[in-house]
Amino acid sequence: MVTRRAAIGGGAAALVLAGFGYRAFDRGVFSSGAGVAFAPWEDWQGTASDGVRRPLHAGILAANPHDTQPWAFTAERDTITVIADRARNLGSFDPFRREMHLGLGCAVENIEIAASAFGYSADVTPKLGTLSLSPPDDPVVAAEIILTKADVKASPLFDFIPKRHTNRGAYKPDAIPGATLSAFSDLVAGTLVRVVFFSGHGPRDALGELMIRATEEIIADPQMSKDSARWFRTGRGDIAEHRDGVTMDTSGLSPLMRVMAKLAPDVDAATADQGWLTMTRDLHVGTAPVLGMILVRDRLDMEQAIAAGRAWQRLHLAATREGLAAQPINQPVEMIDRNAMMNRKDIYMKELVRLADAQGWQPTFTFRMGYAQNKALPSPRRPLSEVLQS
């Protein structure tokens, strides 16, 4: 016979299990990388009936800062117009909207690569000009792409568009072959852009120290901390509503730690910042066999920002093809922009140029690369219908 105490205890246990189950459901423990926010990764090729709009399905899967997806598009006749949606900005993290334009360049690269697979040649014309401090949120044209039906060879990077994900987890200590890095350099290098890789000790460690130091300065800056935190998405509903931003699934935690973090209460910004600093030091910099830097002649030149973004997308796709993982760690360049905004003395520009041995060039993007311990999960994406203007 069941006693009253046992019945009460059993009921309490059932309530606890039910509460635990709902928490797990609400936080997306059982649905990592699945649901409407991730559908664009499956529908990335579109159909022939899309016409000139078809490459845009791949365009919206491009790399971009904090998954802000700062783009909109129009597609009429033979022309795709890439628009900077400047309201989707990182504030003090990106006061000149330089990183925004890097993301737009990534989208342009994906569009051109996809166009080649669909039988189009693409003529890209970026908008000329200089990026200014804290511009208005009004949208502006960033580039125009004219597509022409042609007998073109599909890019070998095309199939890797839906497989490219930022991997913020631990990397294996295995060295990347020098021939692979040399091929990457050749793939990226041009009159406007160059890339430098750092492996082993010496300059690599010095660049890592700059990445850690810049992270310390960022989390000590209340405005930068705030501007970063507003793009972090927690919970299944939050992700489904916004379909953008950094999620726990893409944070770089191990599968077990990711589940535990999802079930735990949300932490305040200061705690989250300290966690980011620890991961930057011990995980991102600490486990990366290779760090890298993309440089341009003028980081605030709009055409060069677009070119640098295209270079990063091309590099990341090529790395994915080689079984490599990659992640931006662009805090040093973010601090260059923040110091310029605040009219403060800056040490990062000088030190980065010295490490790269690249007088006459300016750093615009720093990153890491290696063989990942765990597979990266996809980030949420807004559907094409939401960013395609009539």
N, C-alpha and C positions, 0 to 999 in steps of 0.2 A: 504494500500500500504506500502510495506517495504521500509524504508528510507535507503539511502546509509550508514548513521552512524549505523543504526541498523544492517544492513548486515555485516558491518565491525566488529561490536561488536560481532555479532553471530559467525562470522568466527573465531575471536580471541578466543572466548569461546570454540569453537569446537577444535581448536588447543591445548588449554590448557588441555581439557578433553582427547584428543588423546595422548598428552604427558604424562599425568598422567596415562592413561591406559597402555601405553608402559612401563613406569617406573615400574608400578605394575607387569606387565608381566615379564619384564627383571629381576626383583629382586625376582621373585618367590613367590609373595604375595598369588597367587591363587594355588600354587602347592607345598605346604609344605609337605615334606615326600613322594613326588610322582615323578615318572620319572625313567629314566634308572639307575641313581645313587642309587636307592633304590630297584631295582629289586631283589637283593640277599635276601632281607628279605621275599620275596614271594616264591622264589625258593629254600628255605633252606633245603629241604629234598632230592633233587635230585631224581634219579630213580634207580631202581635195576640194570639197564644196566651200571651204573657208576662203579659198582664193588667196589674195595678197595678205590676208590676216593670219594665214596658217602659221608662219614662223613665230608669231607672238605667243603661241602656246609654250614655246621653248623660252622665249624672252623673259617671261615672268618667273622662270626658275633660276634666274641668274643670281650670283652672289651679290650681296648688298649689305651696308652697315646696319648691324643690330636687327636684321630682317625688317627694316622699316619699309622696304618696297616703295621707294620714293618716285614712282613712275606712273605715267598715264600715256596712252597712245591714241592716235587716230590712224585710220587706214582707208585711204581713198584712191581709187584707180590703181596707179602703180606705186604709190608713195606711202610709206609708214613714217609718221612723225613721232619722235620720242620726246616726251614732255617731262620736265622736272616738276614733280608735285612738291613744291617747297614747303608746304604745310607739314609734310611728313619728315621733319628734320630732327636732329639730335641736339639742337640748341647749342649750349656752350661746348659740347663735345665736338661740334663741327661748325664753328661760327662762320666760316667762309663757304659752307656747303661743298667743300672739297670732297669729302668722303661720299656725299650724296652723288656727286658727278662720277666718282669711281664706280658706284653701283650702277649708274645709268650706262656707263661704258661697258660694264659686264653684260647688261641686257642687250646692248647693241651687238656685242660679240656673239651671244647666243642666237640672236635673230639672223645674223649673217651666216653663221654655221648651219642653222636650220634651213635657211633659204636655199643653200647649195644642195641640200638633200631633196628639196622639193622642186628642183629644176629652175631656180632663179639665180641670176647674178645680182649682187647687191652693191650699190654705189652709195657709200656713207659720207655724209657731209655734216661734221659737227659744227655747232654754233661757235663763232669766234667771240672772244672777249676775255675779260679778267673777272675772276670771282671776287665779290666784295663782302665786307664784313656785315653780318646780320642783315641780309636782304629781306624784303617783304616776303610774305608767304604766297604771294600770287604765283600761279604756275607759269613757267616759261619754256620755250622750245629749247631742247638740248641738242638734237640732231635730226636730220632727215635721211631716210634710206629709200632710194629708188630701186625697185625690183624689176628686173627684166627677164622674161622667159628666155632661157639659154640652155645649151648643152654643156652643163658644168659638172665637174666631178664633185661628189659629196665629200665633205670634210671627214677625215678619219676620227674626228672628235665628236661627231654628231651623236653616236650611240651612247656616249658617256654623259650626255646632258642630264638625264634623270638619275644617274648614279653618283653625281658630284654632290657631296654634302660637306659642310664644315665639320671637322672632327676635333672637338675640344678635349678629348680623352688622352690617356697615356699613349705614348709612342714607344715602340721597341727600340733597343739601342743599336739595331742593325744599321750599318752605314749605307748611304745611298751611293751607288757607283758614280765615279767622277764623270764617266761618259754620259750618264743619264742627265746629270746637272748641266753638262756642256750642251747637250741637245736642247734642254729647256732654255738655256740662255740664247741659243740660236733662234728658237721659236719665238721668243719675246722681243729680242733686240731690234731696234729701229732708230730712225733719226730723232724720234721724240722720247723714246723709252729705253731703259736698260735695266737689267736685273743682276744682282750680286748675291752669291750664296756664301755662307759661312759655316764651316764644319770643323770638327776637332776642337781645339782650345784656342786661346789667344783672342782674335777678333770676335769669334762666336760667343765666347764668354762675356766679352765687353759689351756686345750688343744685347745679350741677355740681361746684363746688369742695368742697362739703360731701359729696357722694357719693364723691369721690376721697379726701378726708381720712378719711372713715369706713372706706373700704376699707383704707387704710394702717394704721389702728388695728386692724382685724380681723385682718389677716395678721400683725401684731405680737403678737397674743394667741394663745399656743400652744393653748389649749383651743378657741377659736373655729376656728382653723385645722384642728384635729383633727376637730371635729364637722362641719365642712363637707366635709372630704376623704372621710369614710366613706360619703358618698352619691354619690361619683363612680364610674361604671361604665366599665370598659375591656374591650374584647374581646367577641366575639360570644357566647361561653359565659356570661360574667358578666352580660350584658344579658338573655339568655334565662332565666337562673336567677332573677334578682331582679325583672326587669320593672319597674324603677323607677329613680330617680336621674338625675343629669346625665350625659350621654354626650358623646363627642367630636362626634357628629353634630349635637348641639344647642349646641355651645360657641361658635358664632359665627365660626369660622374659614372662610376661603374654601375652595371645593372642593379645590383643589390642596393648600393647607396642611393641610386635614383628612386627606387621604390620607397626607401625609408624617408627620403627628402620629400617625396610627394605626400606621404601620410602625415608627416610632421606639420605643425602649425607654421604659417608663414613667418619669416623672421623680419626684423626691421632692417632698414637700409644699411645701418652701420655694420650689423652682423653679416649681411650679404656682401658688403664691400670687403670686409676682412676675409671672408671666404674666397672672394675673387682674387685678392692679393696672394693668399696662400696657394691657390691653384696656379696662378701665374708663375709664382716662384718655383713651386715644387713639381708641378705637373706640366704646364705649358712650356716653360723655359727648361725646366729640369730634365724632361724626358725627350726633348727634341734633338735628334742628331744633326739637323740642319736648320739654321735660321737664314732668313733672306730679306732683301730690300729691293723695292722697285723705285727707280729714280727717274726724274724728268728734268728738263731744263728750268722750268718754272712751275712750281706746284699749284699756283693760283691761275694759271692759264687754262681756260675752259677746254680748249682742244686737247691739251696735254693731259688734263684730268680724265677726259673721256678715253684717250689712248692708254693711259695707265690702267684704267678699269678693264679695258679690252684685254690688255696684257695679262692681268691677274686671272680673268676668266679663262683665257686660253691656257695659261700655265696650270691652273687648278684642274681643268679638264684633262690636260696631258698627264698630270700627276695621277689622276684617277685611272686613266688608261694603263699606267705602269703599276697599279696596285698601291699607290702612295696616298697618304692622307695629308691634308693641309689645313691651316687655320690662320686667319689674321691675328697678329698681336701688334696693333698699330698705335699703341699708347704713346710712344715717343713722338710720332708726328702729330698726334692729337694735342700733345702738350706744346709743340711748336705753334700750332694755331691758337691755342688758349693763351699762351704767353703774348702772342702778337695782339690778341684781342684786349688783353689787360695791360698792354704796354709795359711788359715786364722783361727783364733780362732772360735770355734763353741760352741753354747750353746744348740742347739736343741737336739743332741743325749742324753746328760745328762738329760735334762728336760723330754724328752719323756720316757726314761727308768724309771725315777723317778715316773712319773704319772702312768705308767703301772705296777709299782712295779715288774719289770721283770729283775732283775740283771742276767747277762749272756745271755741276748737276745738283739737284735738290731731292731729298728723300720725300716720297709721298705715301709709301706703304711698306710696312714691315710684317713679317709672317714667319711661320715655322712649317716644317715638312718632315715626314718620316713614315714609317710603317706602323699602322695603328694596332693597338692591343685589341680594341673592340670596334665593331662596325658602327659608323655614325648613323643616326636616325634623321629623317627628313624634317625640315622646318615647315611650319604652316605657310600657306600661300593664299592670297586673295585670288578669286577666279578671274579669268580674262574678262568676263562680262562686267566686272566691277571697275576695271581700269581702262577699258576701251571706250573712248568717247565717240559720239556720233558726229 
